[in-house]
């Protein structure tokens, strides 16, 4: 029996417990599915381990709606880089740890009102090719498997069998290299789902442009050429692009999006942190490392560097699809950031970044449900005081 003194202590504790229980949370770990059945099809990570995804089932009005999100993580362009990935979660499911869902994948109605109760999937990224690779031969000296396209298809088939074949609404999304994958696989995704379903795609920080670096060269082209050749990506890139251009040029969304038939939403920073570091000021164009401080903190940029970043923004805006396509939505913000849909405070929070007082979550939701045509392009840096300038590596 609890005495009066101890009861006085326990009562506020119980109240605090119930207060916590009543709060809307979306940060608990989501179970990971290892797709062992895919191994027999050769659909494996770089090290030959099975592909993986995390699944949170939908409920209520969202029971037949599906949001499939592809993890990002750059690319490996040569054997050495891919071998390095074999020893971490970027190339092996043996090294993957539990993760939680937030932002567009969150289950809080308050912070994710349009997608909170959907079936939500996060596909782990362990192939280094934006899910485009497919090389049959495996070199016994390295045991590297370039099978990203097979991984993508095997997971899609598994999700279809789990109920996605009955989808009423579906959104294929991704961040960074996964955001590029959401563009490259968009029309294929549409083709896998019921004709009656509303299917659209969403790219977060995946609109990588064919831009010039500070020396005037287009050095990012060599990166994509190496990735496409190493992974055997050509046959898995959109034929509407490869029929007109060399395969590596079809890693640039500006060459793919105009021929897409499925609606797309582009969320990107005009000063995308990855592209500033690797497209505008790669190490090859900055041997004396004069850009190092600027690349990691936009407030450390000199006036000359800021001018070059403004030129990059102009390049980026010219590479966007023409405004005549009303099915293409966009939210191009003037922050120094990379990937903005995966955290609740950026997606929809009290101090989320906004354009014209509109946060990212509302822009994407309004576009998906046709509540309004959303094509938001921010004024140049540093005009937007709501920006959360940061770098997500």
C-alpha positions as CSV (number, residue, x, y, z in Angstrom):
1,X,0.0,0.0,0.0
2,X,1.3,3.5,-0.9
3,X,1.5,5.9,2.0
4,X,0.5,9.6,1.8
5,X,4.0,10.8,1.5
6,X,5.0,8.5,-1.4
7,X,1.6,9.1,-3.0
8,X,2.3,12.8,-3.1
9,X,5.4,12.1,-5.1
10,X,3.8,9.5,-7.5
11,X,0.8,11.7,-8.5
12,X,2.7,14.3,-10.5
13,X,4.8,11.5,-12.0
14,X,1.6,9.8,-13.3
15,X,0.4,13.0,-14.7
16,X,3.7,13.6,-16.5
17,X,3.5,10.0,-17.9
18,X,0.0,10.6,-19.3
19,X,1.1,13.9,-20.7
20,X,3.9,12.2,-22.6
21,X,1.5,9.5,-23.9
22,X,-0.9,12.1,-25.2
23,X,1.8,13.9,-27.3
24,X,2.0,13.2,-31.0
25,X,5.3,11.5,-31.7
26,X,6.7,10.0,-34.9
27,X,10.3,9.1,-33.9
28,X,10.0,5.4,-32.8
29,X,12.1,2.9,-34.7
30,X,10.4,1.3,-37.7
31,X,11.2,-2.5,-38.2
32,X,13.5,-3.4,-41.0
33,X,12.7,-6.1,-43.6
34,X,15.6,-8.0,-45.1
35,X,14.4,-9.3,-48.5
36,X,16.2,-12.7,-48.5
37,X,14.0,-13.9,-51.4
38,X,15.7,-11.3,-53.6
39,X,19.1,-12.9,-53.3
40,X,18.2,-15.7,-55.7
41,X,17.3,-13.1,-58.3
42,X,20.7,-11.5,-57.9
43,X,19.0,-8.4,-56.4
44,X,21.6,-7.6,-53.7
45,X,23.7,-4.9,-52.1
46,X,27.2,-4.2,-53.2
47,X,28.6,-6.9,-50.9
48,X,26.0,-9.5,-51.9
49,X,23.8,-9.1,-48.8
50,X,20.0,-8.9,-49.2
51,X,18.3,-5.6,-49.8
52,X,16.3,-4.0,-47.0
53,X,13.4,-1.6,-46.4
54,X,11.4,-0.3,-43.5
55,X,7.6,-0.5,-43.5
56,X,5.0,1.4,-41.4
57,X,1.5,0.2,-42.3
58,X,-1.3,2.7,-43.1
59,X,-4.6,3.0,-41.4
60,X,-8.0,4.5,-41.7
61,X,-8.4,6.7,-44.8
62,X,-4.7,6.0,-45.7
63,X,-5.0,2.2,-45.7
64,X,-4.8,2.1,-49.5
65,X,-2.3,4.9,-50.0
66,X,1.4,4.3,-50.4
67,X,4.4,6.6,-49.9
68,X,7.7,4.9,-51.0
69,X,10.8,6.8,-50.1
70,X,14.3,6.0,-51.3
71,X,17.3,6.7,-49.1
72,X,20.1,8.9,-50.4
73,X,23.9,8.6,-50.1
74,X,25.8,9.6,-53.2
75,X,27.4,7.2,-55.7
76,X,30.5,5.1,-56.1
77,X,32.2,5.8,-59.3
78,X,35.1,3.2,-59.2
79,X,36.0,-0.1,-57.6
80,X,37.9,1.6,-54.7
81,X,34.9,3.7,-53.7
82,X,32.5,0.8,-54.0
83,X,34.8,-1.5,-51.9
84,X,34.8,1.2,-49.2
85,X,31.0,1.0,-49.1
86,X,31.0,-2.7,-48.6
87,X,32.1,-2.1,-45.1
88,X,29.3,0.2,-44.1
89,X,25.5,0.6,-44.5
90,X,26.0,2.3,-47.9
91,X,26.9,-1.0,-49.4
92,X,25.8,-3.8,-47.1
93,X,22.6,-4.6,-45.1
94,X,24.8,-6.3,-42.6
95,X,25.8,-2.9,-41.3
96,X,22.4,-1.2,-41.3
97,X,20.9,0.0,-38.0
98,X,17.3,0.7,-36.9
99,X,15.9,4.1,-38.0
100,X,12.8,6.2,-37.2
101,X,10.4,8.0,-39.5
102,X,9.9,11.7,-39.4
103,X,9.0,14.6,-41.8
104,X,7.1,13.3,-44.8
105,X,7.4,9.8,-43.4
106,X,6.1,10.8,-39.9
107,X,2.9,9.5,-38.4
108,X,1.9,12.7,-36.6
109,X,-1.2,14.3,-38.1
110,X,-0.2,17.7,-36.8
111,X,3.2,17.7,-38.5
112,X,2.4,15.6,-41.6
113,X,-1.3,16.2,-42.2
114,X,-1.5,14.9,-45.8
115,X,0.5,11.6,-45.5
116,X,0.5,10.7,-41.8
117,X,-1.7,7.6,-42.0
118,X,-0.4,6.3,-45.3
119,X,1.5,3.0,-45.8
120,X,5.1,4.3,-45.6
121,X,8.2,2.6,-46.9
122,X,11.9,3.7,-46.7
123,X,14.1,1.7,-49.1
124,X,17.7,1.5,-47.9
125,X,20.3,2.5,-50.4
126,X,23.2,0.0,-50.7
127,X,24.1,0.0,-54.4
128,X,25.7,3.4,-55.1
129,X,24.0,3.9,-58.5
130,X,20.6,5.5,-57.6
131,X,19.1,2.0,-58.1
132,X,20.1,1.8,-61.8
133,X,22.9,-0.7,-61.9
134,X,22.7,-4.2,-63.4
135,X,26.0,-6.1,-64.2
136,X,25.7,-9.8,-64.3
137,X,29.3,-10.7,-63.8
138,X,30.8,-10.5,-60.3
139,X,34.6,-10.1,-60.1
140,X,35.8,-12.8,-57.6
141,X,38.6,-10.5,-56.6
142,X,36.3,-7.8,-55.3
143,X,32.9,-9.7,-54.9
144,X,31.2,-6.4,-55.8
145,X,27.6,-6.7,-57.1
146,X,26.3,-3.8,-59.2
147,X,22.6,-4.6,-59.0
148,X,20.7,-1.5,-58.0
149,X,18.0,-1.8,-60.6
150,X,17.3,-5.4,-59.5
151,X,17.1,-4.3,-55.9
152,X,14.5,-1.6,-56.8
153,X,12.4,-4.0,-58.8
154,X,12.6,-6.8,-56.2
155,X,11.4,-4.5,-53.5
156,X,8.6,-3.1,-55.7
157,X,7.4,-6.6,-56.3
158,X,7.4,-7.4,-52.6
159,X,5.5,-4.2,-51.8
160,X,2.9,-5.0,-54.6
161,X,2.3,-8.4,-53.0
162,X,1.9,-6.7,-49.6
163,X,-1.0,-4.6,-50.9
164,X,0.5,-1.8,-53.0
165,X,-1.2,-3.5,-56.0
166,X,-4.5,-2.1,-54.5
167,X,-3.1,1.4,-54.1
168,X,-5.6,4.3,-54.6
169,X,-2.9,7.0,-54.1
170,X,0.9,6.6,-54.4
171,X,3.9,8.8,-54.1
172,X,7.4,7.8,-55.0
173,X,9.9,10.0,-53.2
174,X,13.5,10.2,-52.3
175,X,16.3,12.4,-51.0
176,X,19.6,13.2,-52.8
177,X,20.7,10.2,-54.8
178,X,17.3,8.8,-53.8
179,X,15.7,12.0,-55.1
180,X,17.4,11.4,-58.4
181,X,16.1,7.8,-58.3
182,X,12.6,9.1,-57.8
183,X,12.9,10.9,-61.1
184,X,14.7,8.1,-63.0
185,X,12.2,5.5,-61.9
186,X,9.1,7.7,-61.8
187,X,7.3,6.5,-65.0
188,X,8.3,2.8,-64.2
189,X,6.6,3.2,-60.8
190,X,3.5,4.5,-62.5
191,X,3.5,1.5,-64.8
192,X,3.5,-1.0,-61.9
193,X,0.4,0.4,-60.1
194,X,-3.3,0.2,-61.0
195,X,-4.4,2.4,-63.8
196,X,-7.0,3.8,-61.6
197,X,-4.5,5.0,-58.9
198,X,-3.3,8.5,-58.6
199,X,0.5,8.2,-58.9
200,X,3.0,11.0,-58.6
201,X,6.7,11.5,-57.7
202,X,8.6,13.8,-55.4
203,X,12.3,14.6,-55.6
204,X,14.0,16.1,-52.6
205,X,17.5,17.5,-53.3
206,X,17.7,15.2,-56.4
207,X,17.7,17.8,-59.1
208,X,21.4,17.7,-59.9
209,X,22.2,20.0,-62.8
210,X,24.8,19.8,-65.6
211,X,26.5,22.9,-64.1
212,X,29.8,24.5,-64.6
213,X,32.4,24.6,-61.8
214,X,34.4,27.7,-60.8
215,X,37.0,26.9,-63.5
216,X,34.4,26.9,-66.2
217,X,34.5,23.1,-66.7
218,X,31.6,20.7,-66.4
219,X,33.5,18.3,-64.1
220,X,30.3,16.6,-62.7
221,X,29.8,15.0,-66.1
222,X,32.9,12.7,-65.5
223,X,31.4,11.6,-62.2
224,X,28.1,10.4,-63.8
225,X,29.9,8.9,-66.8
226,X,32.0,6.8,-64.4
227,X,28.9,5.7,-62.4
228,X,26.9,4.8,-65.4
229,X,29.8,2.8,-67.0
230,X,30.8,1.0,-63.8
231,X,27.2,0.0,-62.8
232,X,25.9,-0.8,-66.3
233,X,23.1,1.7,-65.8
234,X,22.3,2.5,-69.5
235,X,19.6,0.0,-69.9
236,X,17.8,1.1,-66.8
237,X,17.7,4.9,-67.6
238,X,14.7,6.4,-69.2
239,X,14.7,5.5,-72.9
240,X,13.1,8.8,-73.7
241,X,16.4,10.3,-72.8
242,X,19.0,7.6,-73.9
243,X,17.4,7.6,-77.4
244,X,18.6,11.2,-77.7
245,X,21.6,11.6,-75.5
246,X,24.6,9.7,-74.2
247,X,23.5,7.6,-71.1
248,X,25.6,9.6,-68.6
249,X,23.7,12.7,-69.6
250,X,20.5,11.0,-68.6
251,X,21.6,11.2,-64.9
252,X,20.9,14.9,-65.1
253,X,17.1,15.5,-64.4
254,X,17.0,18.5,-66.8
255,X,17.4,15.9,-69.7
256,X,14.8,13.5,-68.3
257,X,12.0,15.5,-66.7
258,X,10.7,17.2,-70.0
259,X,9.8,13.8,-71.4
260,X,8.3,12.3,-68.2
261,X,4.6,11.5,-68.3
262,X,4.0,11.2,-64.5
263,X,3.6,14.4,-62.4
264,X,6.6,15.4,-60.4
265,X,7.3,17.8,-57.5
266,X,10.8,19.2,-57.2
267,X,12.0,20.3,-53.8
268,X,15.5,21.8,-53.9
269,X,17.6,24.5,-52.5
270,X,18.8,26.9,-55.2
271,X,22.1,26.8,-53.3
272,X,22.1,23.0,-52.8
273,X,24.9,22.2,-50.3
274,X,26.0,19.0,-52.2
275,X,26.1,20.7,-55.5
276,X,27.9,23.8,-54.2
277,X,30.6,21.4,-52.8
278,X,30.8,19.0,-55.7
279,X,29.5,20.7,-58.9
280,X,30.4,24.3,-58.4
281,X,33.6,24.0,-56.3
282,X,34.9,20.5,-56.5
283,X,38.4,19.8,-55.2
284,X,39.6,19.4,-58.7
285,X,38.7,23.0,-59.5
286,X,40.0,24.3,-56.1
287,X,43.5,22.9,-55.5
288,X,44.4,25.6,-53.0
289,X,41.2,24.9,-51.0
290,X,40.1,28.5,-51.1
291,X,36.5,27.4,-51.0
292,X,36.7,25.1,-48.0
293,X,35.3,27.6,-45.4
294,X,32.6,28.8,-47.8
295,X,31.5,25.3,-48.7
296,X,30.8,24.4,-45.1
297,X,29.3,27.7,-44.0
298,X,27.7,30.1,-46.4
299,X,28.3,33.0,-44.0
300,X,32.0,32.4,-44.5
301,X,31.8,33.1,-48.2
302,X,33.6,36.1,-49.7
303,X,31.8,38.6,-51.9
304,X,33.4,37.0,-55.0
305,X,32.3,33.5,-53.8
306,X,28.8,34.7,-53.2
307,X,28.7,36.1,-56.7
308,X,29.7,32.8,-58.1
309,X,27.0,31.1,-56.0
310,X,24.5,33.5,-57.4
311,X,25.6,32.5,-60.9
312,X,25.1,28.9,-59.9
313,X,21.6,29.7,-58.8
314,X,21.0,31.2,-62.2
315,X,22.3,28.0,-63.9
316,X,20.0,26.0,-61.6
317,X,16.9,28.0,-62.4
318,X,17.6,27.8,-66.2
319,X,17.8,24.0,-65.8
320,X,14.3,23.7,-64.3
321,X,11.4,22.5,-66.4
322,X,9.4,25.2,-68.3
323,X,6.5,26.7,-66.4
324,X,4.1,25.5,-69.1
325,X,3.8,22.1,-67.5
326,X,1.2,22.6,-64.8
327,X,1.6,19.0,-63.4
328,X,5.2,19.8,-62.3
329,X,5.3,21.4,-58.9
330,X,8.3,23.0,-57.3
331,X,9.6,24.6,-54.2
332,X,13.0,26.2,-54.9
333,X,14.2,27.8,-51.7
334,X,17.2,30.1,-51.2
335,X,18.7,28.2,-48.3
336,X,22.1,26.5,-48.1
337,X,20.7,23.0,-47.5
338,X,20.5,19.5,-48.8
339,X,17.4,17.3,-48.2
340,X,14.6,19.0,-46.4
341,X,11.7,16.5,-46.2
342,X,13.0,14.0,-43.7
343,X,12.9,16.0,-40.5
344,X,9.7,17.3,-38.8
345,X,11.1,20.7,-37.9
346,X,11.9,21.4,-41.6
347,X,8.9,19.7,-43.1
348,X,6.3,21.3,-40.9
349,X,7.2,23.0,-37.7
350,X,6.8,26.2,-35.8
351,X,9.8,27.7,-37.5
352,X,10.0,25.7,-40.8
353,X,11.5,27.4,-43.8
354,X,8.9,29.0,-46.0
355,X,8.4,30.7,-49.3
356,X,5.5,33.3,-49.3
357,X,4.5,32.1,-45.9
358,X,4.0,28.5,-47.2
359,X,6.0,25.7,-45.6
360,X,7.2,22.7,-47.6
361,X,4.6,20.2,-46.3
362,X,1.7,22.4,-47.4
363,X,3.3,23.0,-50.8
364,X,3.7,19.3,-51.5
365,X,0.3,18.4,-50.1
366,X,-1.5,21.1,-52.1
367,X,0.3,19.9,-55.2
368,X,-0.5,16.2,-54.7
369,X,-4.2,16.7,-54.0
370,X,-4.6,19.4,-56.6
371,X,-5.6,22.1,-54.1
372,X,-3.5,24.6,-55.9
373,X,-0.8,24.9,-58.6
374,X,2.5,25.2,-56.6
375,X,5.5,26.7,-58.3
376,X,7.4,28.5,-55.7
377,X,10.8,30.0,-56.6
378,X,12.5,32.0,-53.8
379,X,14.3,35.4,-54.1
380,X,18.1,35.2,-54.0
381,X,20.2,34.6,-50.8
382,X,20.1,36.0,-48.2
383,X,16.6,37.3,-48.6
384,X,14.8,34.5,-46.8
385,X,15.0,34.9,-43.0
386,X,13.2,31.6,-42.4
387,X,16.0,29.5,-43.9
388,X,17.7,26.8,-41.8
389,X,21.1,26.8,-43.4
390,X,22.7,23.5,-42.7
391,X,24.3,20.5,-44.4
392,X,22.9,17.0,-44.1
393,X,25.8,14.6,-45.0
